[in-house]
């Protein structure tokens, strides 16, 4: 019996091309829960804990996350990685830690997109902060408690 196009899972590649320096590039990331459609993250327990985990990694120099939002079943962030830090390792370690400490069941992979020169950081940041409004969770972006903007 032949396999259909959606029956075989393909592992996504998260390696940055050799000509790109992660420390100079900003990445837009989306990480989703295994079970979509369920509010696993935007809760009084999980939301603040996820925000603190991101702030902690900023302080420790693991990455620099400048915008982050917790949605019910996924997170979005704008992040870059210091020289010597690899995106794949940093995100996998964060997912592993949040899975063990917070009980989050993440999907195996995540979506990453390197912002190009013609893309605006501000446009992506506005997309992130307005995600709860588009989802109908709040009327004003500032009413959503589970987001952060970090200035250097």
The 8 nearest C-alpha neighbors of each residue, nearest first, counted from 0:
[[1, 2, 3, 6, 4, 7, 5, 8],
 [2, 0, 3, 4, 6, 7, 5, 8],
 [1, 3, 6, 0, 4, 7, 5, 8],
 [2, 4, 6, 5, 1, 7, 0, 8],
 [3, 5, 6, 2, 7, 8, 1, 9],
 [6, 4, 3, 7, 8, 2, 9, 1],
 [5, 7, 3, 4, 2, 8, 9, 1],
 [8, 6, 5, 9, 4, 2, 3, 10],
 [9, 7, 6, 10, 5, 4, 11, 107],
 [8, 10, 11, 7, 12, 5, 6, 108],
 [11, 9, 12, 8, 108, 107, 13, 7],
 [12, 10, 9, 13, 108, 109, 110, 107],
 [11, 13, 14, 10, 15, 108, 87, 9],
 [14, 12, 87, 15, 11, 111, 86, 109],
 [15, 13, 12, 16, 87, 86, 85, 17],
 [14, 16, 17, 13, 19, 21, 86, 20],
 [17, 15, 18, 19, 14, 20, 13, 21],
 [16, 18, 19, 15, 20, 14, 21, 85],
 [17, 19, 16, 20, 15, 21, 24, 23],
 [20, 18, 17, 16, 21, 15, 24, 23],
 [19, 21, 22, 23, 24, 18, 17, 82],
 [22, 20, 24, 23, 80, 19, 79, 81],
 [23, 21, 81, 80, 82, 20, 24, 79],
 [24, 22, 21, 20, 25, 79, 80, 19],
 [25, 23, 21, 22, 79, 20, 26, 113],
 [26, 24, 79, 78, 114, 113, 77, 27],
 [25, 27, 113, 78, 112, 77, 114, 79],
 [26, 28, 77, 112, 111, 76, 113, 78],
 [29, 27, 111, 76, 75, 110, 26, 77],
 [28, 30, 75, 110, 74, 109, 31, 111],
 [29, 31, 109, 74, 73, 110, 28, 75],
 [32, 30, 73, 106, 105, 72, 33, 29],
 [33, 31, 105, 72, 106, 34, 104, 73],
 [32, 34, 106, 105, 104, 35, 31, 107],
 [35, 33, 32, 37, 36, 72, 104, 105],
 [34, 36, 37, 72, 32, 33, 31, 73],
 [35, 37, 72, 34, 38, 71, 39, 32],
 [38, 36, 35, 39, 72, 34, 71, 40],
 [39, 37, 71, 72, 40, 41, 36, 42],
 [38, 40, 71, 72, 37, 41, 42, 103],
 [39, 41, 71, 45, 42, 46, 38, 72],
 [42, 40, 71, 46, 70, 69, 38, 45],
 [41, 43, 45, 44, 46, 40, 39, 38],
 [42, 44, 46, 45, 47, 41, 48, 40],
 [45, 43, 42, 46, 47, 48, 41, 40],
 [44, 46, 48, 40, 42, 47, 43, 49],
 [45, 47, 41, 49, 42, 48, 145, 40],
 [48, 46, 50, 49, 45, 51, 44, 43],
 [49, 47, 51, 45, 50, 46, 52, 44],
 [48, 50, 52, 46, 51, 47, 45, 53],
 [49, 51, 47, 53, 48, 52, 54, 46],
 [50, 52, 54, 48, 53, 49, 55, 47],
 [53, 51, 49, 55, 50, 54, 48, 56],
 [52, 54, 56, 50, 51, 55, 57, 49],
 [55, 53, 51, 57, 56, 52, 58, 50],
 [56, 54, 58, 52, 57, 53, 51, 59],
 [55, 57, 59, 61, 53, 58, 54, 60],
 [56, 58, 54, 63, 60, 55, 59, 62],
 [59, 57, 55, 56, 60, 54, 61, 63],
 [60, 58, 56, 57, 61, 55, 62, 54],
 [61, 59, 57, 62, 58, 56, 63, 81],
 [62, 60, 56, 59, 57, 89, 80, 84],
 [63, 61, 80, 60, 57, 79, 81, 56],
 [62, 64, 57, 79, 78, 80, 65, 60],
 [63, 65, 78, 77, 66, 62, 57, 79],
 [64, 66, 149, 148, 77, 78, 63, 150],
 [67, 65, 148, 77, 76, 147, 64, 124],
 [66, 68, 76, 147, 146, 75, 77, 148],
 [69, 67, 146, 75, 74, 145, 127, 70],
 [68, 70, 74, 145, 41, 146, 46, 73],
 [69, 71, 73, 41, 72, 74, 68, 40],
 [70, 72, 38, 41, 40, 39, 73, 37],
 [73, 71, 32, 70, 38, 35, 39, 40],
 [74, 72, 31, 70, 30, 32, 71, 69],
 [73, 75, 69, 30, 70, 29, 68, 31],
 [76, 74, 29, 68, 28, 67, 127, 30],
 [75, 77, 67, 28, 66, 27, 78, 68],
 [78, 76, 27, 66, 26, 64, 65, 25],
 [79, 77, 64, 26, 63, 25, 65, 76],
 [78, 80, 25, 63, 22, 62, 24, 26],
 [79, 81, 62, 22, 21, 84, 63, 82],
 [82, 80, 22, 84, 62, 83, 79, 21],
 [81, 83, 22, 84, 80, 21, 20, 85],
 [82, 84, 81, 85, 80, 22, 21, 20],
 [85, 83, 81, 82, 80, 86, 61, 89],
 [84, 86, 88, 87, 89, 83, 80, 21],
 [87, 85, 89, 88, 90, 84, 80, 13],
 [86, 88, 90, 89, 85, 13, 91, 14],
 [89, 87, 91, 85, 86, 90, 92, 84],
 [90, 88, 86, 92, 87, 91, 85, 93],
 [91, 89, 93, 87, 92, 88, 86, 94],
 [90, 92, 94, 88, 93, 89, 87, 95],
 [93, 91, 95, 89, 90, 94, 88, 96],
 [94, 92, 90, 96, 95, 91, 97, 89],
 [93, 95, 91, 97, 92, 96, 98, 90],
 [94, 96, 92, 98, 93, 97, 91, 99],
 [95, 97, 93, 99, 98, 94, 100, 92],
 [98, 96, 101, 100, 94, 99, 95, 93],
 [97, 99, 103, 102, 95, 96, 101, 100],
 [100, 98, 96, 102, 97, 101, 95, 103],
 [99, 101, 97, 98, 96, 102, 103, 95],
 [100, 102, 97, 98, 103, 99, 45, 48],
 [101, 103, 98, 99, 100, 104, 97, 96],
 [104, 102, 98, 101, 105, 97, 32, 99],
 [103, 105, 33, 32, 98, 102, 106, 34],
 [106, 104, 32, 33, 31, 103, 107, 94],
 [105, 107, 33, 32, 108, 31, 104, 109],
 [106, 108, 105, 109, 33, 10, 31, 32],
 [109, 107, 106, 11, 110, 10, 30, 105],
 [110, 108, 30, 29, 111, 31, 107, 28],
 [109, 111, 29, 28, 30, 112, 108, 27],
 [112, 110, 28, 27, 26, 109, 29, 113],
 [111, 113, 27, 26, 114, 28, 110, 25],
 [114, 112, 26, 25, 115, 27, 111, 24],
 [115, 113, 25, 118, 26, 112, 116, 27],
 [114, 116, 118, 117, 113, 119, 24, 25],
 [115, 117, 118, 114, 119, 120, 113, 24],
 [118, 116, 115, 119, 114, 120, 122, 113],
 [119, 117, 115, 116, 114, 120, 122, 123],
 [118, 120, 122, 121, 117, 123, 114, 116],
 [119, 121, 123, 122, 124, 118, 114, 25],
 [120, 122, 124, 119, 123, 125, 126, 118],
 [123, 121, 125, 119, 124, 120, 126, 118],
 [122, 124, 126, 120, 125, 121, 127, 119],
 [125, 123, 121, 127, 126, 122, 120, 66],
 [126, 124, 122, 128, 127, 123, 129, 121],
 [125, 127, 123, 129, 124, 128, 130, 122],
 [128, 126, 124, 130, 125, 129, 123, 68],
 [127, 129, 125, 130, 126, 140, 124, 68],
 [130, 128, 132, 126, 140, 127, 131, 125],
 [129, 131, 133, 127, 132, 128, 126, 134],
 [132, 130, 134, 136, 133, 129, 137, 135],
 [133, 131, 135, 137, 129, 134, 130, 138],
 [134, 132, 130, 135, 131, 129, 136, 137],
 [133, 135, 131, 132, 136, 130, 137, 129],
 [136, 134, 132, 133, 137, 131, 138, 130],
 [135, 137, 131, 134, 132, 138, 133, 143],
 [138, 136, 132, 135, 139, 131, 142, 143],
 [137, 139, 132, 140, 135, 136, 142, 131],
 [140, 138, 141, 142, 137, 132, 143, 129],
 [141, 139, 142, 129, 143, 132, 128, 138],
 [140, 142, 139, 143, 144, 128, 137, 138],
 [141, 143, 140, 139, 144, 137, 138, 132],
 [142, 144, 141, 145, 140, 137, 131, 146],
 [145, 143, 146, 142, 141, 46, 47, 147],
 [146, 144, 69, 46, 143, 68, 47, 41],
 [147, 145, 68, 67, 144, 69, 128, 148],
 [148, 146, 67, 66, 149, 68, 145, 50],
 [147, 149, 66, 65, 150, 67, 146, 64],
 [148, 150, 65, 147, 66, 151, 64, 54],
 [151, 149, 65, 148, 66, 64, 63, 147],
 [150, 149, 65, 63, 57, 64, 148, 58]]
